[in-house]
Amino acid sequence: MKNEDIDFLRKKLDSLYLPMLLFTAILVLICGVYYKYSEVDFIKNAVKTSANIIDIAENNCPIVSFEVNGINYLVRAKSSINKINVGEIIEIEYHKNKPKMIEVNRDNPFFRYSIWMIILGIIGTIVISVLIFNKPFTFLHNR
């Protein structure tokens, strides 16, 4: 590539980095809202039951077997448990409409960090929007 081509690409990328950051901030905000909604929905529809640990996957995440309405489910938990053994019976919660959605100790990292994703998304969206539109808080000066 010629130097002019590289300079042209650099200028194009320089003009796109703030919109790309804004898109990323909005995406983080949307994901945070989705995970928080999923958490609230899960809590409202959670049913407790006992499950048998069939296997232990990487990061100590148990693979459990449990029965709902005569149907046996085999599901991998999203969170880990310390000091567990295959064959143990543990308490789990499952979504009454989606039995394959389970929680062990309600320790889903997506649920745990969803509020921080929302806060970061809001702050990022506001700050980057101010930088893009370069009109910080003009509504305050119109009074």
Secondary structure in CASP SS format (residue, H / E / C, confidence):
PFRMAT SS
TARGET T0000
AUTHOR 0000-0000-0000
METHOD secondary structure of the structure
MODEL  1
M C 1.00
K C 1.00
N H 1.00
E H 1.00
D H 1.00
I H 1.00
D H 1.00
F H 1.00
L H 1.00
R H 1.00
K H 1.00
K H 1.00
L H 1.00
D H 1.00
S H 1.00
L H 1.00
Y H 1.00
L H 1.00
P H 1.00
M H 1.00
L H 1.00
L H 1.00
F H 1.00
T H 1.00
A H 1.00
I H 1.00
L H 1.00
V H 1.00
L H 1.00
I H 1.00
C H 1.00
G H 1.00
V H 1.00
Y H 1.00
Y H 1.00
K H 1.00
Y H 1.00
S H 1.00
E H 1.00
V H 1.00
D H 1.00
F H 1.00
I H 1.00
K H 1.00
N H 1.00
A E 1.00
V E 1.00
K E 1.00
T E 1.00
S E 1.00
A E 1.00
N E 1.00
I E 1.00
I E 1.00
D E 1.00
I E 1.00
A C 1.00
E H 1.00
N H 1.00
N H 1.00
C C 1.00
P E 1.00
I E 1.00
V E 1.00
S E 1.00
F E 1.00
E E 1.00
V E 1.00
N C 1.00
G C 1.00
I E 1.00
N E 1.00
Y E 1.00
L E 1.00
V E 1.00
R E 1.00
A C 1.00
K C 1.00
S C 1.00
S C 1.00
I C 1.00
N C 1.00
K C 1.00
I C 1.00
N C 1.00
V C 1.00
G C 1.00
E C 1.00
I E 1.00
I E 1.00
E E 1.00
I E 1.00
E E 1.00
Y E 1.00
H E 1.00
K C 1.00
N C 1.00
K C 1.00
P C 1.00
K C 1.00
M C 1.00
I E 1.00
E E 1.00
V C 1.00
N C 1.00
R C 1.00
D C 1.00
N C 1.00
P H 1.00
F H 1.00
F H 1.00
R H 1.00
Y H 1.00
S H 1.00
I H 1.00
W H 1.00
M H 1.00
I H 1.00
I H 1.00
L H 1.00
G H 1.00
I H 1.00
I H 1.00
G H 1.00
T H 1.00
I H 1.00
V H 1.00
I H 1.00
S H 1.00
V H 1.00
L H 1.00
I H 1.00
F H 1.00
N C 1.00
K C 1.00
P C 1.00
F C 1.00
T H 1.00
F H 1.00
L H 1.00
H H 1.00
N C 1.00
R C 1.00
END
